[in-house]
């Protein structure tokens, strides 16, 4: 039996409760749990924590992603193994003394760029007859120096009189801390995460980053966002059958305009209209759901041949569920564009939540695609083109 072990402390000096701080719309620990659950070589995923808040966050993730995270088990961790001075090995050994398994992969929650493919590659190496342990590394192509006892600079890994070009330089391998694989027997005997004949699984250069400081967070969030967007493209979004959007702040700039007679006016963008045509050509049902009720929006919806218009809506999720039932589709087959807190509930439940550049940060965290354009500037058209280009 192969198990994944993810130790998650509640304490953190640099970033308070960083393991459950939101990263690209999900708690940090979600990304490594997902990778482990998606790896076919792993039978169970144990998240060991000393924090009630971490436990609650992981349980909530399980509730929201029952099928995806079905292998996950949240277990306790003693305060002794969760202190600032305790080694990760102490937590591993505590776990090994209480649970049955054959092999263990230690996964660091601070390595959210880890993917199931990496773990699978690591296990395939581990299963070789001449291998006792595996660790993940990245290749660095940097020139290393040190000072000798006289204070003179000495190159460590290249000839200064024959400086290699980057593409010809093999560089060196550096631990990225993402994962380590060994057997229970070796762990208990060596008291160490790796031992015996050790092999290296080389991961992509981007995974050299770990989240230890606030600046790391910014870099990794952008890398993760790009990766997830790329994956969405590869998945081709073929399941999208219903496209819904809020109005103010998405189809408009969110401004309030009035005529001399006191009539309310709204500014729409013609590019968005062409976007809806692209959806109709592909048989995707379209709709607008808004909290306000105006004749202007009704007129715009008719001109764009929108299939569903729902105005004056307080609970948007109820309407989305009703539409899914009406058209006999699953919520995972729904794309939704929102920009403010009254859209959060919908975005947490549909398959492809999107937003605009001018949206609030809490909405951007929930989105799987964020347009680089503001609401009313053709952002909805940009989102539609992203979906259509992936069909």
N, C-alpha and C positions, 0 to 999 in steps of 0.2 A: 504493500500500500504506500503510495506517494502522497505526502501532505505538504501544503504550503504553510509557512509560519510567518505571520506579519506582526511583529511587536509594535504596539502603538502606545506611547506614553501620553499622559494628559499634560504633563509639564513641558514647557519649551521656553528657553531663555530669550531667544532672538525674536520668535514670532509666537505669541500666546496661542495655545490650542491649535497650532499650525496643521496638525494632522487632520483636522476637520474644518479648517478654513476653506472657503469656497475657491476652487480653481476651475475655470472654464465651466461654471455652473454646477459643479459637483464638489463635495468634500474631497480634500487631497487624497485621503486613503482610498476613495472609490476607485481611482485609476489603477492602482496595483491589485486591489481585490478583483476588479474586472479582468485584468490580464491573467491572473491566476485561475479564475473560474473558467475562462475561455480556453485554457490549455488542457488538451485531452489527456496528457500524462499525469495530471494532478487529480487525485480522488477527493480530497477535502481541503478546505482553506480555513485556517484558524487565525482569527484576529485576537491577539492577546492584549488586554488593556487594563490599566488600573483606574481609568476614568469613567465615571457614570455618563458624562457628556459624550465621550467617544462611543461608549456602548450604545447609547440612545441614537446617535447619529448613524451608526452601522445598522442597527435594527430598522431604522427608518428607511435606509437604502435597500435593505432586504425586502421591505414591504412594497417599495416602489418598483423593484426589479426582481420579482420572485423567481422567474425562470432563469434569468441571467446569473443571479447570485445564489442559486440554489445550493451550491457546495459550501457556502459560508457558514461558519460557526463562530460566535463571539464568546470568548472565554476570559476568565479573570487572570490577573497577573499580580504577584505580590509586590508590596511597596519596596521591598529590598531590591528586587530586580528592575524596578522602574525609577530608581533614584538617578540623580545626575552623574554619580560616579560608578554606577553599576555597568558591567559589560553586557553586550548583547548575548554573549555566550551564557551568562547566568540565567537569562530568560529562556534560552533554548534548552538548557539542561533541566530547568524546572518543568518545562513542558514535556520533555522526553521522559521524565520520571513518572508522569501522570497519564500519558496517552500512548496508545499502541500505534505503531507505524513501522514501515521498513526504511523508507528514505524521506529526507526532509529537504525542502528548498526554503532557505531563509530569504525573505523579500523585504526590502526597505521601503517603507511608505513614502519616503522622501524622493523616490525615483519614479515619478508618474509617467515618464516616457517609456517605461518598460511595456512590452507587448507580449501577447500569448505566444507569438512566433519565436521570440527570444527564449522564453522558458522551454518551449518544445525543443529548440535547438540545443539548449543546455542539457536537457534530459537525454537527447540522442547521443550526445558526447559521453554523458555519464554512464550510459548502458554499454559502452565499449568494455571488453574484458580487462583491459589494462588501465582502467580509470577508477579512482577511489573518490575523487571530489572534483567539482567544477566551480569556477567563479567567473563572473562577467567582467570584461575589461573593454576599454576603448583604446584605439591607436592614436597616439599623439605624435605629431611631426613637428616637434620643437627642439631647438638646440639647447642642451643643458650645459651649465657651467658650475664650477665650484672654486673656492679659494684654497690653496694649499697652505702648509704651515708657515710659509713666508709671506702669505697674503697675495700671492700671484694668482691670476685667473687661469684656470685650466679647463679646457673643453672636455666634456664627459662622453659625448656620443657622436662626435664627428671630427674630421680632420680640418682644422681651420685653413690649411693651405690647399684643400681640395673640397671646397664647400659644395655639397650636393644640392641639386635642384629638388624642390619639394616632391615632385612626382617620382623621383628616383630615391627618395629617402625613406627607409623602412620605419624610422622613428622608434617608438617604444610603446609598450602596453601598460596602461594604468588602470587600476581598479576603479570602477565607477560606482561600486556599492549597491548595484541593483539586485543581484541575487547570488546565492551560494548553495550548492547542492552537495549533500553527503548522506551517509547512512546513519541510522540511529546508533548502531553498534560503534561506528567510528567516532561519532559525536561524544558518546559516553566514555569511550576509551581515551580519546585525545583531549577531551574537554575543550575542543576547538571547532569552529564552524567548517574548516577544511583540513584535510590531512592526507597522508599517503601519496599516491600518484595523482597529481593535480593537473587538470586540463583547463584551458582558457576558452571561453566562448566570447568571441569578439562582437560587440554591439556597435551601433552607428555612433559617429563622432558626437552627435547632438546629445547623446545620453551621458556625456561626461558631466553634465550639470546635475547637481543635487540641490534640494531646497534646504539651505541652512541659514541664509540671510534674506532680508526683504528684497534685495536686488536680484537674487536668484529667482525669486517668485515671478518677477516681471518678465525675465527672459524665458523661463520655462512655460509660463502661461501663453506667451506668443507662439512658441514652438508647438505646444500642445494644440492650440487653436488651429494652427496651419495643418497639423497632422490630421485632426478630426475632420476638417473641411475636405482634405484630400481623400480621406476614407469615404466620406459621404459621396464624393464624386465617383469613386470606384464602385460604391454600392449602387450607383446610377439612379437612386431615388425612384425606382420603378413602381414602388408601392403607392405613391401619392395619387389619390383619386379626388380629393376635395381640398381646394385652396380657399382659405378664409383670411380676412384682414380687418383690423380695426380701421376707423376712418381718420379721426383727428390725430395728427401727429405721425400718421403713416401715409395715407393718401393725400393729406394736406400738411402744411407746415405747422399746424397747431395754433396759428394765429386767429384772432377774432376780428373780423372786419364788418363795418356797418355802412349802409348807404345813407344818403341824406334823409331818406324817409325812415331810417331806423331799422331797415331790413338787414338781417344777418347775412354776411357773405362768406364764402370759403374759397380758398385758392387751391385748385387741383392742378396736376401736371399731366399733359397730354401723353407723355411717354408711358405712364402707368396704364392708360387706356389701351395702348397697343399691346402691352403685356398681357392683359386679360384676353385679348384676341388670340395670342399664342397659346394660352391655356385651353381655350375653347377648341382650337384646331386639334388638340391632342385628347379631347374628350374629358378634360378635368373640370369638375363642377366648381363654380366660383361663388363666393359670398362675402358680404360685408356685415359685421356685427358691431354695433356702436351703442354707447350709453346715451347718446343724445337722440333727439327726434326732430328732423328738419326736412322741409320740402326739397332743399337743395341737394341733400344726399340722395333722396328718392329720385330726383331728376337725373343725377349723375349715374346712379345704378341702372336706370332704364336705358340711358344712352350707351352704357358699356355692356348692356345685355347680361347683367349680373343675374345668376340663377337664384340666389337667396339674399334677401335684404332683411335684416332684423335690427330695428331701432328701439331706443329707450330700454335697453337691456341692462339689468342689474347684475344678474348671474350669467355670464357669458358661457361658462362651461356647460350649464344645463342646455343651452341652445346648441352648442357643438355636439353634445351627446344625442340630442333629438335629431339633428341632421345626419349624424352617423347612422342612427337607427333607420331614418327615413330612406337613406340611400344604400342601406345594408353594407356598410363598410366599417372597418375597425378604426379606432382613434389613432392607431399607428400609421394609418393611410391618410392622415390629415396634416396639411401644412397651415401654419397660422402666423400672421404678422401682427405683433403687438408692440407697444412702446412705453406702457406705464404700468403701475402696480395693479390696476384692475384687470390686467391681462395675464398676471402671473399664473393663476390657477389653470388657465387654458394651456399656457406654454409648458407647464409641468406634466400635462396629460396627453398632448398630441405627439405624433411621430416626428414632425419636423418644425419646431418652433423657430421663428426668425424675428429679426428686429432691424431697426434703422439706426444710423449713426448718432442721431440726436436723442435716442432713447435713454432712459435712466440706467445707471450702472447695474442695478439689481436685475433689470430685464436683460441686459447684455449677458449677464452671467447665466441666464436660463436658455439663451439662444444657441442653436447649432449653426446658425449662419447670421452674421452681422453685416449688413450692407455698409459700404463706405460712404453712402449718400444719406443726407438728412431726409426726414419726412417731407413730402411735397416737392422734392427735387428729383423724382424718378427712382426713389429707393425701392418701391414695390416692383417696378419694372426690372430693376437690377436683381432682386430676389427671384422673380419669375424666370429671368434668363438663366440664373444659376440652376434652377430646377429643370427647366426645359433642356438645357445643354447636357444634363445628366440622364435624360430619358433615352 
